[in-house]
Structure formats: structure tokens, C-alpha cells
Amino acid sequence: MTTGSAGEEFLRRPFGSKRYSVKITDRIADVSCERKLNEKFLKESRHLQVLSYYFLYSAFQWHLPGEAVKTPRLCSGGRFAAAVLVPIVAYVFWMAYRIWGNKKPREDENRMIENIIFDVGNVLMGYDWEEYLRSYDFPEEKYQKIADAVFRNPIWEEQDRGQHEESWYVDKFVESAPEYEADIREVVRRDPECMHLYDYAETWVKYLKNQGYHLYVLSNYGTYMLDRTKQDMSFLKYMDGVVFSCDVQQIKPEVDIYKTLLKRYSLKPEKSVFLDDRAVNCEGAGKAGIHTIQFENLKQAAKALEKLGVK
């Protein structure tokens, strides 16, 4: 993932062996955050330096031996001062680490949201069947008939339930437009190729994971598509749980699949939020008592999460 991409999680600047971080929403909404971060870092560093020099100067006296350059010499009173002030200096640096260090986030029992549930298609991975089908350059009439036979066919979404072999579904698509059988079979065979990981996906979920949230996937996926795209889902390693429709033979927006996720992972719906690009799927989650955000883009979703206290 390249630095400066729209999905970059945060900017980092060294602080000793530690790092500062800026929220992903700051990175997206304000390109000047790098300058602000540098100013904050320099200001805090100067404060620490001034405090350190003050205490060390109290413990040492400086003199000029003849015309030589300055050299430090611990005075008799300095030995006592050092014995007292060295622990103080150590305490100052320890407090600086506590305040500005890259600490592991702790769970907040008062959080409104503890669990973030993601759809995959058009949230973490791009999928546009219309653009994909247009890439074949079919004449318009042929394009519309194949679209009706495959992607607009009610069976297209029903295959996500995973109750039949892939060949059964393909045969059903062909039955709707038998004159285009060869093209339909080719379109369906290559369909997984149009899935692609969004550049921000892994960084976003990693950021939320580091903030202490529990992350889950709830997505409609047919077995054929899942088998051929799961290896590209690099974000899965940050998930605390995953439910794909073909594995439970339930599909969104039916309320049962949301309840399956909640029950399997012992989640409280009022402490959970679900992100999906389709309004009907958000409505289904709402019926299960889950907070919902209809996903449009990363910036919009991040702002909606912030309104729920997710930062």
C-alpha cells in the first residue's frame, strides 16, 4: 500500500523508539495534518529538552580550566543534587512516555460501540458487475439480455445462500437466455476477476483493531466467488469473526443471518454497528437491533462512525 493513498491509516513520526499517529479521518479530511503533527512533536520535544537541561544543570557546575573549552565537573553539592534529581529526570521521561508514547489502547467499558461489522462487496472490496459486463463490448441488446439472465436474475442473489453446486445456478442463468449460452458461461466463469481489494481496506481495519474495537465480517457470498477471492481478503486476519452467507445458508437482508452473527460471537446488538453499501441490508440489520451505516465512501463512513464515538 503506497504512502499518501486515500486509505492511508495514519502518518507516523519518530519519538525516540515510539511513534505518533493521526486518525485516518484526519489524514483524509485535512492534508495539512502532517505539518500540524510536526509542529506538535517539535513543541513537545523542546519542553522535554528544557526540563532535562534544567535538572542536569542543577546537578553539575561548569568551569573554564585556563583557556580550555568547558568540561563538566560534579561539585560536592552536585553529588547530593544528582542523587535527588536523577530519579526526578527519570520520572519526567517516564511521564512523557505515558502521555505521548504509542500506548496500546485499552478497552473502554463506556463505549457506545464495541463491535464493527463490515460487508465486503463495495465496502472493503470493489465489485461492479455493470462495468465488468461492459468490458465485453457486447451490442446493447445482447448486454441487456445477459444482464437480465445473470446479474438481474433473482437467482443471482439466491446463489449466495449456497444450497446448490455452481453448475446448477449457471444452468438456470442459461435457461433465461439460451441463445447466449456460451457468453453467459464465460461471463459467470470470469466474474470473480472483477473483485478487487480497496487500497484503504487493510489499513482501515487495522487502525480500528488497534483502537480496541472488535471487528467482524458479515457478507453475502456464493461458494464459487468466495473460493476464488478469499485469498485477496488481507483484512480477514484482523477480524474477530466472519460469517459468509454460503457457509450458513442464510442471506442478507433476512434478519436470521444477523442473529446468527450476534449469537455465534455473543455480541450485543446495541453495542454493534454494521456497514453495508445497500440500504435494504442496513434495514435488515436495524431489525436485529444493530446500529447501521450505509456505506458510500471511506470519508463518509469514518465521519458516521465518529458520530457513534468510534474514532
C-alpha positions in Angstrom: 0.0 0.0 0.0 1.5 3.2 -1.1 2.2 6.2 1.2 -0.3 9.1 0.6 -3.1 6.9 -0.8 -6.7 7.8 0.2 -6.8 4.8 2.6 -3.6 5.5 4.4 -4.3 4.9 8.1 -2.1 7.5 9.7 1.1 9.5 9.4 4.0 8.4 11.7 6.8 10.4 13.1 9.5 9.1 15.5 9.6 9.9 19.2 12.6 8.0 20.5 11.7 4.4 19.7 8.0 5.3 19.7 5.6 6.8 17.2 2.9 9.3 16.9 -0.3 8.6 14.9 -3.0 10.6 13.3 -6.5 9.2 12.8 -7.4 8.1 9.4 -10.2 10.7 9.2 -7.7 13.4 9.9 -5.5 12.1 7.1 -8.4 12.1 4.6 -10.1 15.3 5.7 -7.1 17.5 6.2 -3.9 17.2 4.2 -2.2 19.7 6.5 -2.2 17.3 9.4 1.4 16.4 8.7 2.5 20.0 9.3 0.5 20.2 12.4 1.9 16.9 13.7 5.4 18.1 13.1 4.8 21.3 15.0 3.3 19.4 17.9 6.2 16.9 18.0 8.8 19.7 18.0 7.0 21.7 20.7 6.7 18.7 23.0 10.3 17.7 22.3 11.5 21.2 23.3 9.6 21.1 26.5 11.3 17.8 27.4 14.7 19.2 26.5 14.3 22.3 28.6 13.2 20.3 31.6 16.1 17.9 31.2 18.7 20.6 30.8 17.4 22.4 33.8 17.7 19.4 36.1 21.0 18.4 34.8 22.4 21.9 35.1 21.3 21.9 38.7 23.4 18.8 39.3 26.6 19.9 37.5 28.7 23.0 37.7 30.6 24.2 34.7 34.0 26.0 34.7 36.8 27.0 32.3 40.2 25.4 33.1 42.5 28.1 31.8 41.6 28.8 28.3 40.3 25.3 27.6 36.8 24.5 26.5 34.1 23.9 29.0 34.1 20.5 30.8 31.6 19.2 33.3 32.7 18.6 36.9 30.4 17.3 39.6 30.6 19.6 42.6 30.3 18.4 46.2 26.8 19.8 46.4 26.2 18.4 42.9 26.5 14.8 44.2 23.6 15.3 46.5 21.6 17.1 43.8 22.3 14.3 41.4 21.1 11.7 43.9 17.9 13.6 44.2 17.3 14.9 40.7 18.3 11.8 38.6 15.1 10.0 39.8 13.2 13.1 39.0 14.6 13.3 35.5 13.7 9.6 35.0 10.2 10.3 36.2 9.8 13.1 33.7 10.8 10.9 30.8 8.5 8.1 32.1 5.6 10.5 32.3 6.4 11.7 28.7 6.2 8.1 27.6 2.9 7.6 29.3 1.5 10.8 27.7 3.0 10.8 24.2 4.1 7.2 23.7 2.4 4.8 21.4 0.4 3.1 24.0 -1.7 0.0 23.4 -5.3 1.1 23.6 -7.4 -0.2 26.5 -11.0 -1.3 26.4 -13.5 1.4 27.4 -16.5 0.0 29.1 -18.4 3.2 28.5 -18.1 2.9 24.7 -21.3 3.2 22.8 -19.9 0.9 20.1 -17.7 -2.1 20.8 -18.2 -4.2 17.6 -17.8 -3.1 14.0 -19.3 -5.3 11.4 -18.3 -5.0 7.7 -19.9 -6.1 4.5 -17.3 -6.9 1.9 -18.5 -6.0 -1.6 -18.2 -2.3 -2.2 -17.1 -1.6 1.3 -13.7 -3.4 1.6 -13.5 -4.8 -1.9 -14.8 -3.2 -5.1 -17.4 -5.0 -7.2 -19.1 -3.5 -10.3 -20.9 -6.1 -12.4 -22.1 -3.5 -14.9 -18.6 -2.2 -15.6 -17.4 -5.8 -15.8 -20.1 -6.8 -18.3 -19.4 -3.7 -20.4 -15.8 -4.8 -20.8 -17.0 -7.5 -23.2 -18.3 -4.8 -25.6 -21.5 -6.7 -26.3 -24.1 -4.9 -28.5 -26.6 -3.1 -26.3 -29.4 -5.6 -26.8 -27.1 -8.5 -26.0 -25.7 -6.7 -23.0 -29.2 -6.2 -21.6 -30.3 -9.8 -22.1 -27.3 -11.2 -20.5 -27.6 -8.7 -17.6 -31.2 -9.8 -17.1 -30.3 -13.5 -17.4 -27.5 -13.3 -14.9 -27.0 -10.3 -12.6 -30.6 -9.1 -12.5 -31.9 -12.6 -12.2 -33.3 -13.3 -8.6 -31.2 -16.5 -8.7 -28.1 -14.4 -8.7 -28.6 -13.3 -5.1 -30.1 -16.7 -4.2 -26.8 -18.4 -5.1 -25.2 -16.6 -2.2 -27.2 -19.0 0.0 -25.0 -21.8 -1.2 -27.6 -24.5 -1.4 -26.6 -25.9 -4.8 -23.5 -26.5 -6.8 -22.3 -23.7 -9.0 -23.2 -25.6 -12.2 -26.9 -25.6 -11.1 -27.0 -21.8 -10.9 -25.2 -21.4 -14.2 -27.7 -23.7 -15.9 -30.5 -21.5 -14.5 -28.9 -18.4 -16.0 -28.6 -20.1 -19.4 -32.3 -21.1 -19.3 -33.1 -17.4 -19.2 -31.2 -16.6 -22.5 -30.2 -19.9 -24.1 -29.2 -18.1 -27.3 -26.3 -16.6 -25.4 -25.2 -19.8 -23.5 -21.6 -19.6 -24.4 -21.3 -16.0 -23.4 -23.2 -16.5 -20.2 -21.0 -19.4 -19.1 -17.9 -17.3 -19.9 -19.2 -14.2 -18.0 -20.0 -16.2 -14.9 -16.7 -18.2 -15.0 -14.6 -15.0 -15.1 -16.9 -12.9 -12.7 -14.5 -13.2 -9.7 -11.9 -11.3 -11.7 -13.8 -8.1 -11.2 -13.4 -8.2 -7.4 -10.5 -6.1 -6.2 -9.3 -5.0 -2.7 -9.7 -1.3 -1.9 -6.3 0.3 -1.2 -7.6 1.5 2.2 -9.2 -1.7 3.4 -6.5 -3.4 5.4 -5.1 -0.2 6.8 -8.6 0.9 7.9 -9.5 -2.3 9.7 -6.0 -2.5 11.3 -6.4 1.0 12.6 -9.8 0.2 14.2 -8.4 -3.0 15.6 -5.5 -1.1 17.2 -8.1 1.2 18.8 -9.5 -1.7 20.7 -12.7 -2.5 18.6 -13.9 -6.0 17.8 -14.2 -6.5 14.1 -16.4 -8.8 12.1 -17.4 -9.6 8.5 -21.0 -10.3 7.5 -21.3 -10.7 3.7 -23.4 -12.3 1.1 -21.0 -14.6 -0.9 -21.6 -17.6 -3.1 -19.2 -20.5 -2.8 -17.7 -20.1 -6.2 -16.9 -16.4 -5.7 -15.6 -16.9 -2.2 -13.3 -19.8 -3.2 -11.7 -17.5 -5.8 -11.4 -14.2 -4.0 -10.9 -15.1 -0.3 -7.1 -15.1 -0.7 -7.3 -11.4 -1.6 -9.0 -10.5 1.6 -6.0 -9.4 3.6 -8.2 -7.7 6.1 -9.5 -11.0 7.4 -6.5 -11.5 9.7 -7.8 -8.6 11.8 -11.3 -9.9 12.2 -12.6 -11.5 15.4 -15.3 -13.4 13.5 -16.6 -14.0 10.0 -19.9 -15.1 8.6 -20.3 -15.7 4.9 -23.8 -16.4 3.6 -22.9 -19.6 1.8 -21.5 -21.1 5.0 -24.7 -20.6 6.9 -27.2 -20.9 4.0 -28.7 -17.5 5.0 -28.6 -14.2 3.2 -29.0 -10.6 3.9 -31.3 -8.8 4.4 -33.1 -11.7 6.1 -32.9 -11.0 9.8 -31.8 -14.5 10.6 -28.3 -14.0 9.3 -27.7 -11.0 11.6 -28.9 -13.0 14.5 -26.6 -15.8 13.6 -23.6 -13.5 13.8 -24.8 -12.0 17.1 -25.3 -15.4 18.7 -22.2 -17.0 17.3 -19.9 -14.3 18.8 -22.1 -13.3 21.8 -22.5 -9.7 20.5 -24.8 -7.1 22.0 -26.7 -5.5 19.0 -26.9 -2.1 20.8 -23.0 -2.2 21.1 -22.6 -3.1 17.4 -22.6 -1.1 14.1 -23.0 -2.6 10.6 -21.6 -1.0 7.4 -23.1 -2.0 4.1 -23.5 -0.2 0.8 -27.1 -1.4 0.3 -29.9 0.3 2.1 -32.0 -2.9 2.3 -29.2 -4.8 4.1 -28.9 -1.9 6.6 -32.6 -2.2 7.2 -32.2 -5.9 7.9 -29.5 -5.2 10.5 -31.7 -2.5 12.0 -34.4 -5.1 12.6 -31.9 -7.1 14.6 -31.3 -4.0 16.8 -27.9 -3.2 15.3 -26.7 0.3 14.5 -26.2 0.8 10.8 -24.3 3.0 8.4 -25.0 2.8 4.7 -21.5 3.0 3.2 -20.8 5.5 0.4 -17.1 6.1 0.7 -14.4 5.9 3.3 -14.5 9.5 4.4 -18.3 9.4 4.8 -18.2 6.2 6.7 -15.4 7.4 9.0 -17.4 10.5 9.9 -20.5 8.5 10.5 -18.5 6.2 12.8 -17.2 9.2 14.7 -20.8 10.3 15.4 -21.2 7.0 17.2 -18.0 7.6 19.2 -15.7 5.5 17.0 -12.5 7.5 16.5 
